[in-house]
Amino acid sequence: MRRTFPSIFPSIFVSIFVSIFVSIFFLAVISVAANAQAGVSTSQLPFENDYCFGLDLSFVQSAVERGGVYYDTDGNADNPFGIFRKHGYNWARLMICNEPSRLGQGIDYVVKGAKELKKYNYHFALDYMISDDWSNPMTQPVPSAWKDYSPAQLEKAMYEFVFSTMTRLKEEGLMPEIVQIGNEISNGTLWPSGRVFYGDEKKGQSNWKQFTAYIKAGIKAVRDVDTDKKVRIMLHADFGGDVNFSSVFFSKMKEYKVDYDIIGFSYYPWSHGTLMDLRDNMAYVIRTFGKPVIVVETGYYSVPSQYFGRKGIKSAFPETPEGQKNWFQAVNEIVMAAPDNMGLGVFWWEPMFRGRGFFDDRTFQVKPIVDAFEKYTMPAVRADGNPRIWDD
């Protein structure tokens, strides 16, 4: 009797062949894509890393336009944008105010500054001040053009202001990578309707719902302009070393479903606790709220200040040029050691500021702090002269 094979065998062979072919094809595609993404055939050191060694450069343009001349460590005059970049700073923050801006930080000024950042290859963070002037925990004034608006009108104005300015930056090819809606907004914004309180006597007067409605209007405007979904939203609070404040504030952000990506803290030693307080607060918010953290403002004086030296109060580091540099390095070490690599960087405020800036107040030569991060950012080229991939 003639024996025949079941008809299933040919189909098995075909299936195996097809599976092998498809697997090889996709492995090849993945390999090509991975190599293209990594740039292994062309990339040289330094490899791209967007950890923020940052500075707020909002006032550099105005200082230069007033005729300021600034000197690098070698004694040669240079533009501060170039000096900072040369020494390893890779992120810059610009602030934007509502028009008319008493600080001169309107959209035209920001566009000029953003063009300089692009010229020098900085990453760009944008800080919406949401006022004509300064806004911070002590004052969050309504812009003069909005002074008679109802809360509903303020929400609409917030959206339109952020949308129009972001659209201008997009049209100019200058989109920021991080945007913060409001500056140090721990006590709310657009007072009095968006004011919040923490003390037992007044916390019942807090209007968290209206405050977060204002913030959400600004965030929505950013998301609507950012069709490529590349911009990260930062919420910037001032209490970098205070777990209790962080617990209340960011729990409210969660309760009111505020859509954000990064927690930003101000951390100044005369206001916000010890370095250990910063460490504990960063660990707390990362583990509790699952958001990465940037210390988006810090600073320290290189001369005796009204906070420590002139009051005879003992400080963590001497108020000297070297002490200032060591302070910045110490803050950065804590951020870099944050849990799960969720510390994204540090920013100095403000390098053009007398006493705690980056330049000597008399000679305008850059101080030691400019080299604070070279141990992390140098060498900026491959020193052996060889290509990354040695295929010869």
N, C-alpha and C positions, 0 to 999 in steps of 0.2 A: 504494500500500500504506500503510495507517495505521501511523504510528510511535507506539510506547508507551514510557513511561519505566520503567526498572527499578523494582521495588517497594522498593528500598533507599532511595530519596530521601525518601519521607515519614518513614521511621524516623530518617534523619539529622536532618531538621528538628525532629522531636520531641526527639531526644537533645540537640540544641543548645539548644532552648528550656528543657528540664529542667535542663541544666547551668548555663545563665545564671541561672535562677531559684534554684537551690540555692546558687550562688556568692553571689548578692546576699543571700540569706537568712542564710547563715553570716557574711558580712561584717558584716551588721547586728547579728547576735548578738554577734560578737566585739567590735564597736565599743561596744555597750551594756555588755558585761561589762568591757571595759577601762576605760570611763568610770566604771562603778560601783566597780571596784577602786581606781582612782586617786582617786575622790571629786572629780572636776574641777568639779562643779557647786556643791560646798559647802566644800571644804577651804580653809583659810587657812594661812598660815605659822604655826609652823614645820612643814615637811613631816616625816613620820615617818622617823627614822633611828635605828637601835638600836645604833650604835657606843657602846661603854661608856665614858662618863665616870663612873667608879664609885667607890664608897666601901664599906668594910665597916662596916655600921651595927649590928653585933651588940650593942654596949654602950651605945647611945644611950638605950634605954628605962630601963636600970638607973641610968644617970647622972641622968636626969630624975626617976625615982622616988625617988632619994636626996635630992631637993630642989635639984639643980643648976639654975641659971638662966644662960642663954647669950644673947649679944648679937650682933646682926647688925652690918654695917659702918656702919649709920646710928645705932647706939647703942641701938636698940630691942630689947627682949627678945623672943625667939621660940623655938619648938621647933626643935632642930637638924635634924629631918627637913625642916622648912619652909625653914630657912636654906639648907641645901645645895641643895635643889631650886630655890630662887629664883635661885641663882647658876649654874644650868645642869647640875648633876649629875643624871643620868637613870637610873643603875643602882645598886642596893644589894645587898650580900651579907649574909646572915645565917648564922651558924653554928648547928649543932644538935649537942648531945651526947647520949650515952646517959643513961638515968635510973638512979640519981639523979645529977644533974649537979652537980659541985662548983662549976661556973662559973655555974649558974643558967640554962643554955641548953637547957632541955628543950623538948618540943613545945608546951606551953602558952605558954611565953615566945615561941617562934618564931611561933606563930599571932598573938599580940598584935602582934609586930613586923611581920609580913606585912600585917596590917590597916592599920598606919600607912603602909607602903609603898604599898598600894593607894590609900589616902586621898590621898597626895601624888603619885600617878601615877608611881611608879618602876617600872622593870623589876626583876625579882626573881631573884637567884641564891642557891642554897642550898648550904651547905658542910657535908657530913657529917664531923664530927670523928672518929667511930668510937672514942669513949672517953668516960669520965666527966669528963675534964679536957682539958688541952692534948694535942694530938698534932702532931708535927713531925719533922724528920729525926733529932733526938736522942732522941725517945721516941714510941713507938706502943703504948701500953699496952692490954691487953685490958680492956674494961669490967668493973667489979667483979661485975656480975650474971652474967658469962660466964666467970669466972676458972677454973673447973674443967672447961670444955668441951673436947671433942676437936676436931680440925680439922673433921670432918664436922658436928659440932654448931655450931661457929662459923660455918660457911657457912650453915647453916639459920637461925641467929640473925641473921646479917647480913641475909639476905633478909627475914626477918619484921620486923626493926626498920625497915628502909627502906620495906618495903611498908606497914606500919601508919602510919608518920608521913606518907608521901606520900598515903596514902588520906585521912588526917585533913585535910591541906591541900586536897586535891581536894574533899572534902565541904564545906569552908569557902569554896570558891571562890577559893583562894589558891595555885594551882599555880605553882611557880617555872618560869622559862623556861630556866634553866641549873641543873644539879645536878652537884656534884662529889662522887664517892664517895671519901672520905678527904681528909685535909689534908696537903699536902707529903709525898707517899707515895714519894719517891724511894728510901727505904730499906725499903720494905714497909709492912705494917700488921699489927695483931694479933700483936705479937711474943710469944714467939720463933718460933712456927710459920710466920708470914708474913714473916720477916726476909730481906732480901737484902743482899749486901755487894759492894763494888767493888775493894777492895785485893787485891793478889796473894796475901796470906797467907790471906784468909778467903773470897774470892769463890766457892771451891768449896763452901762451906757454905750458899750462897744457896738458898732454896727458892722460886724464881720460880713454879713450878707452883702451890704452895699459895697464895702471895700473890695471883696473878692469879685463882685460884678464888674468893678472898674478894671481890675487886673485881668479878668477873663476877656473883657472887650479888647484890650491891647494885645493879649496873646492870640485871640482869634484873628486879628488883623495881620499879625506876623504869619500865622499859619496860612492865611488866604493868599498872601503874596508869595510865600515860599512854596511854590508848587513842586519843587524838586525835593522837598522834605529834608533839607540839609541843616536848617537852623535849629539850634538847641536853645530852649528857653530857660533862663536862670531867674530864680527868685532870690533877691539880695536883702538879707537881714543884717543887723549890725551887731548881734550878740554872739560873737565867735567863740566865747568861752563859757556860755551859760546854758546848761542842759535844761533848766526849768523853762526859760523863755523859748528855747527850741521846741520843747515838748508841746507847749501851748500853741505856738504859731504854726508849726507844720502839721499838727493835728487838725487845726482849723482849715488849713489848705486842703487836707485830705477830706474833711467833712464837707466842704463846699465844692469839692471836685475840680480844683484848679489844675489845669493841664500844664505841667512843667517838667523839665528834664534834669536840671542841676540846682543844687543848693549853693548859694553864694554867701559867704560871711565877710563882714568887716571884723578885723581883729587888731586892736591897738592896745598896747600893754598898760596904758594909763586909764583905760575904760573897760576892758573886756576880760580881765583875769590873767592868770599865769599861763605859761606854756603848757603845763599839765592840764589846765582847764580846757585849753584848745584841743588837746589830744582827746580828752574824755568826751567833749561835745561832738567832735567829728565822728568818733566811734559810735556814739549814741544815735546820731541822725542817720548814719549809713546803715546801721543794723535795724533801726526802727522804721525808716521811711524808704529804704532801698534806693536812695539817690546818691550819685557822686557829689563831691564837694570841691569847691574852689574857694580859697581865701582870696577874695577879689579885691580886698583892700587891707594893706598893713603899712606900717611906717615906724620909723625910729629916728631920733635926732642925733646929729653928729656934733652938736654943741649943747651946753647945759640948757635944758628946756624949762618951761613954766610948769611942767608936770613933775619932773624929778630933780634935776640938778639945782635949779634956782630955789626949790623948796627944801632941799636937803633930804629928799626922800630916796631911799636906796632903790636902785633899779636893777633889772636882770643883767644888763650889760652896761659898761661905761658909755656915757654919751660923748663918744669920740668917733672919728671916721671909721676906725677899725671896729669899734663896738657896734656901730650902725650896720656894717657889713655882716658881722657875726650874728646880729639879731635876725637879719633876713635869712641867713643860712639856717638858723635854728628853727624858724617858722617853717621853712621849706622842708626840713628833715621830718617834722611832724606830719606835714601833708603827705610826703612821699611814703611814710610808714602807715598811712591810714589802712583800715581793714580792706582786704580784697582789691587792693590797688584802686580804690575809689576816691583817692585824693588826686584831683586833676591838675592842681597847680596853684601858683601864688601870683598876685599882682601888687606892685608897689604904688602907693598914692602919697605923694605926687612928685615925680623926679625933678620938676622945675621949682619946687617949693623951697623957700628960704629956710635954712636950719635943718630940714630933714629931706632935702632934695639930693640929687646926684652930683651937683656941682658946688664947688667952693663959692661962698657968697661974695668973695672979693676978687679972686683970680678967674673964676668961671672954668677952672680945670676940673675934670671929672674926678670924683673921689674913689676910694678903694671899693665901695659897694658895687661899682660897675662890673667888677670881676667876681661877684658873689657866686655865680653859677657856671663859671668856665670849667670847673672840674666835672660838670655833667654834660656840657655842650661842646667841648673841644676834644679832639681835633675836628675841625670843620671840613677837612679834606682827608683823603686817604694818603697817609704820609709816605708809604713805600712806593707810590707811583704805579702800582700794579692795578689791573682791572679786577673787578669783583670776582668774575668767573674766568679762570685760567684755562682757556681752551686751545692754546697754541701748542 
